[in-house]
Amino acid sequence: MRMREDALGTLRLARMLMEKGWAVTLQSTIVISYPGTKLYAEALKNGWFRVDPKDYDRFDMKEPVLSTPDMTPEEVMKICDEIYKVFLSPKYVLKQLVRIRSLRDVKYSVKGAAKVLGHVKDFAKSKWPRTEN
């Protein structure tokens, strides 16, 4: 499996789309295999959980609950964080400032910036490491 390569490719694509203005918003989350889904059943069958699969309190997207063969949990969280930081790149910010035409646009941009900063804070390193099982 080449999860790191795929994740870094997603980061590069997000950066390019946002900085060129071809996308205005994006969302990044870690994969959570919720009970009752096919992914949950497959993860149970294959031993992919890195936490107790019945500890649903940990299924809160604050950490990966599944193992990744070529990435640490910290690397997974860092890539999610980096995707959100695309919103803070000078190219993206400049494109958004140029698009402002009204007070409504300003309010939308301020609200969006607050949400991005919240997501960046959610992925902050200070929450690591959480202990396994």
TABELFEN-V687949 format. One record per run of one state. SS is the DSSP state (H for helix, E for strand, L for the rest). FROM is the first residue (numbers start at 0). TO is the last residue. Records with the same first field share a line. If there is no record, write none. Layout:
# TABELFEN-V687949
SS=FROM-TO, FROM-TO
This chain:
# TABELFEN-V687949
L=0-1, 19-36, 46-47, 49-54, 58-64, 66-66, 68-69, 71-71, 88-88, 99-101, 122-123, 127-132
H=2-18, 37-45, 55-57, 72-87, 89-98, 102-121, 124-126
E=48-48, 65-65, 67-67, 70-70
